[in-house]
Every structure is written in C-alpha cells, then in structure tokens.
Amino acid sequence: MLVKNPQFEISAVRQSQYPTSGLPEVVLVGKSNVGKSSFINTMINRKKLARTSSEPGKTRQINFYNIDEKFYFVDLPGYGYSKMSKKEQEEVGKFIDEYLYTRKEIALIIFLLDIRHEPTNNDRIMYNYIISSKIPFIILTNKADKLAVTKVEQAMLHIQKSINPIGDIVTLPFSSERKIYTDDVWKEIENII
C-alpha cells in the first residue's frame, strides 16, 4: 500500500475523545519498547510521525494515526514497564480495557513480540486477552534485524510454538531496519480493511 498523507489525529484516554469518522482501526499492542511506534513509521515510510522514545513506557494514551482517510493505526500504551506507579498502571489498564471491549471500529489487532525473547507472562496474559476479545489478530515477531537473516524463520517459529502452539494465528517476522517484511504485513491489513 502506498501511503500518501498519514496524519497524527488525536491522543485519547476516554470514549468521548475517540475519532468519530467510523474508519476501521488497526490496533498495535505489545510490551513497552517492543517497537510499536517504529512499526508505524516503517509501514507508512515516515521517520517521525509516531514518536519513538529511548525511555520505555512513555506512551500513556491511545494514539490515533489517520492513514489516508482509509483506516487508523492505533497505538496502545505498552505493558510491563515497572516505572509506572500502581495507580497509573490501573488508570491505563482501565482505558485500554474500555477501548478494546467497546470500540466497534477495531478491525485488526497486531500483537508485537520481541523475536529475540521467549514471550513473558505479561505477553501470555495479553494473548489470552486478545483471544477473549474475538477480534481478528496477527502476531508480529519484531526486531528481526537483531538476528542473522538465516535465523529469523526459526526464531519466529519458536515464538509461534511458544505462544500459539496450534499455529492457527498468522505469525510474521518484522523489522523497522530491514523493510523486506512490510509487504506481507500490508497484505494482512488489506485483507481485513
């Protein structure tokens, strides 16, 4: 997909702030620092539309990026970052719950995992959460550039077997550095939206 005019639209923490255009939403979930913002920038071929940070856990709101008036990329706050206070974690958890369980425009969830690491307990909780939402989703094993190209497939299959042993969820490698994986992800997005 050729993206011509992507725009950051709004950061939201409650339903009244969500966009009202009715466009389908492709939601990004994953732990802090797994590369959700870099994923957006890579997919739309822009360097800084979605802000990336060297400090994990920076995103505390739901960020909506309008992609050519066709759909939104929606970046949810990452989980598993301990510098957030308990109270902040509860507040963020509540508005993520509200969004995932009430938003009718969600067309696809992209669940990002780090290809180099075994899924964490928090990753498994999120996986079960996504399954219970009954929303279509795919798994992206991100940061594939950190491995030799010859080891990517094996590492991706290991992650898939670990978190989705029956292998019924589309699982793909991804890298913001190596843009060779973007076409496969666009195919999955286009099939849904």
Beta strands, then each sheet from edge to edge (+ up, - down):
strand 1: 6-12
strand 2: 25-29
strand 3: 62-67
strand 4: 71-75
strand 5: 106-114
strand 6: 137-142
strand 7: 171-173
sheet 1: 1+ 3- 4+ 2+ 5+ 6+ 7+
end
